[in-house]
């Protein structure tokens, strides 16, 4: 699902392929919420991530989901001033590795990582902040994933052809016509039942390597495919289980953070089910399965879901009938 604070539109097709995805940091303001700095390039600019983090901090401190203005703190001031540096470079078209790229220094990445981590922990449904956290902390893990893909024939083909998963690239009628139990039909059923869309995935912006930027974009776009493979719903419990699987599979700090701190929002009885049954199951399957980014899902729509699970070594989840009812 999308963030409750998503006030954005869609982006134009980029280097990674045609895809309409929301601009998760666009706050719809011509001026920054702290009101001393004008977003002259439009409602979405290079320091929009800092705007979103700062506004989120104001919302968090104001209560009731409404922003309450307070004098800027040193932290929010730092976000704005440091995030303004790449704006000058990007406005002149220099130093950009892909259309949506926002070059950032190590210090800027550290500040964005700290702020996005705080906001993601405060509100797990701020998918824009989760995206920033993944991009600013995942460089080493992304290189490992990229190397794994290059060594695998199917993964290498994905890196070469750069497929995208979006409503514009999916043939929904074809997926609907596939046999019951096929990957494509079950994936479409997952989207319908949970009222989610592949177009809600944020575009990559803060990764300073064009190929790695695609790797993390691909990871985001196959996230719902992993829900389908694992048989997990999109409630809090299901998301935490998928995060444990992803943490083992990818090593991304963002996934590890979500897996470790996500359970604090669960009730005691649900926490017991998670710790005693679901986390061990997710870890075991994450270790046993080959890299899930090496699967060219778009060419496997007709494959029976049970056969793909068997190929990957993914077993049925424990207490499957109870998972959808736990939140």
N, C-alpha and C positions, 0 to 999 in steps of 0.2 A: 504494500500500500504506500501512499505518498504521505509526506510529512504534513501535519496540520498547519505548519507555518509556510507551506509552499505557496507563494503568491506569483509564480512565474509562468512564462510561456514556454515555447519550444525553440530549439536551436536549428540552424540550417545544416544540411549535410556537410560532413567534415571529411578529413583524410581517411578516417577509418571506415567510411562507407555511409550510405544513406541511412539516416536514423533520426527520428524526431524524438528528442528527449528533453525533459524539463531543465530549465536553468535554476538549479536548486538554491543558489546564493542570491538570486535577484529578489530584492525586497520590495520592488515597486516604488522606491523613493528616488526622486531626482536629487535629493540631498541626503547625506548620511544622517542616521538617527541622532548623532551628537550635534548636528546642525551647523558645524563651522566649515565643512568641506563639501564642495559641490561635485557630484558625480557628472562631470561635464561630458563624458563619453556615453551617457545614457544610463538607464536604470541598472545595467549590468556592467561593471568595470573591474579593473584588476584588483581593487581592494574591497570588492563585494564580500569576499569570504570574511575579511576582518569586520565589515559592516554586520554580517550575519552573526558572527560570534559575539560582537559587542551588543547588538540588539538582543541576542539571546540571553546574555548576561543581565541586561536590563529587565527583560521579561521575567527571568528567574528571580530577580530581586524584587520585582514589583508585585508579584502574586496575581492570581486570577487570570493568568495568561495574557495580561496587558502590560505593555511597556510603560515603565515609570521613569521619567528622566531624572538622572542624577549627574552631578559634575563628573567629567571623565576622570577615571583612575589612571595611574601610570600604565597599567596593563592595556587598557583600551586605547590609550594614546599611542602606545608602542605599536599596537596592531595597525592603526591607521597610518602612522608615519612610515613604518617599514613596508607595509603592503603597497604603498604608493610608488615605491622605487620601480618595480617592473612595469607599472602603467606607462611610464615615459618610454621605456624600450618597446613595449608592445604597440604603442600608438604610432611608432615610426616603422613598425613591421620588421624590427631587427631582433635577432636572438630567438625567434619562435621556431620550434621544432615541429609543430603541428598546429592546425588552425586555432584550437582553443587553449593552446599552451600559455601559461603565465610563469615566466622565469622567476625563480626565487632563490635567495641566498640561503646558506645553512642556518643563519640566525632567523631569517623569516620562516623557514620550515619549522624550526624549533618552536617559535611563538605560535604558529598556526596549529602545530601538533598539540601543544599544551591547551590552547583554547578550545580546539575541536574535541579533544578528549574530555575536557570538563563538561562541555555541552552535551556530548553523546552519552556520558554517564548520567547527567541530570535528566535528559529526555532521550531514551533509546530510539524514538521515532523521528529524531532529527537525522534523516538519512543523508542530508547534505553535510552535516558535521562528521558523520561516520566516513563519508567519502573523502573529505579533507584529511582525516586522520590516517586513512589507508594510504593515501598518496604521499604524505609527508613523512611516514615512518617505514614504508615498505620496500625501500630500494633494494636492500640485500635479498630479501625473500623473493622479490620479483625477478631478480637476476637468476636465482636458483630455478624458479619456475620456467623462465624463458629457456634456460639451458636444458631442462627436462623436455620441454616441447621440441626443441631442435633435435634431440636425440631420438625422438619417436616419429615414425613415418607419418602418422595421422596428425600429431601435434605440429610437425614441420609444415604440413600442408595447410594447417590453420594459420600459422604465422605468415605463410606465403600469400594466401588468398584473402586473409583478413575478413572473414564473414562476420556479420552483425546480426544480433537477434533483436528485432523490433517489430512493431505492428506493420511497418511498411515492407519488411523483408519476409514476413511470414505469410504463407498462403493458408489462411484460416479455413477456407472451404475444403482444401485438400486435407488438412489436419482433421477436420470434422468427419470426413469420409473414410478415414483410416479405420481398421478393425478395432474393436474393443480390446483394451489391454495393450495396444501398441504405445510406444513412447510418445509419438505425436499426439495421439488421442488423449492419453493420460495427462500430458503436459497442458493441453488445451482445457481439460477438465479442471486441472489445478487452478489455472488462471480464472476460469469462470466461478468456481466454488469460492475462491478466496477474494474475488473481485480485485485482482491485481493486474498490472500491465507491464510488459517488458520495457515500455517507454519511460518508466519512472526512474531508470538508472541514470545517475549523474554522469555527465561527460568528464573525461580526465582533463585536468588542468595543471597540476603541480608536479608532475613527473617529468624530470629533465632528460628524458630519453624516449625517442619516438616509438621504438619497439616495445619498451617496457610499459609505455602508456597504453599500447594496445593490449598487453597482457592483463593489466589490471581492469581495463574496460571489458575484456572477455570474461574475466572472473566475475565481474558484476552481472553481466548479462546471462551467465549460466547459473546464477544463484537460485533462481526459481526452478531450474532443471534439477538441482540438487535436492530441493524440497520434494520434487516428484520422485526422484530415485530413492530417497530415504523414507518417503511416505509421511512426511512431516507437515503439519498445518502451519499457518503464519501467525498463530498466537505466540505469546511470550515463551512458553515452554518449547514449542516447535522451533522457534528462531534460535534459542539457546542450544538445542541439540544440533542443529545445522552448523552453528558457529563452532562447536567442539569438533565436529567432523572437518570443517574448513580449517580450523587451527592446526589440526594434525596434518592435513593435506598440504596446506600452503605455507605455514609458518609465518603468516602475516601478523605483525603485532596488533593490528586492529581486530583480527579474529580472536587472538589470544585474550585481549582485553575484554571483548564482548563475552567470551566463554567464561572467563573467571568472575567478572563482576555482574553479568546478566542475572544470575540466580538470586541476587539479593532482593529482587522485586517479587519473588515467588512466595506463596504461602507455605507454611511448614509442611503440610501433607504433600504438596506438589514438589517441594524441594527434596523430600525423601525419595519420591519416585525418580526424580532426576538423578540424584547422587547414587542411589543404589542400583538403578537399572539402565537409565538412558545414557548417562555420560560414559559408563564403561562400554556400552554397545557402540556409541558414536566413535570413541577412541579406537576400539578394536577394528571397526569397519574402515575408519580413516587410514589406519596403518596397513590394512590388508589390501585395500583397493589401489590400483595404479593411479597416477595423476589424472584427475577428472578433467583437467584442461586439455588433455590429449584426445578427448572424444569430440569428433566432428558430428555433433548432435543433429545438425541439419541434414546429414546423410544417413541418419539412423531412425528417422521418424517411423518407418514401418516395422522396426525391430520390436518384438514383444518386450514389454518392460521387465517381465520375469527373466527373460534370456539375458538382457543387459545387466540386470542385477547379478545374475549368476556369473556372467563374464567378469564383472568387477569384484566378485566375492562379497557383495553386500547382502546381509541376511535380513530377515523380517525383523522389525523393531519389536521390543517387548511391550506387552500391554497395549497393542495397537488400538483396541476399541476405546481405550480411556484417554488417549493422547489428545484427540480433538476436543474433548470436553474440559481439558485442563488449560488454564490461562495463567 
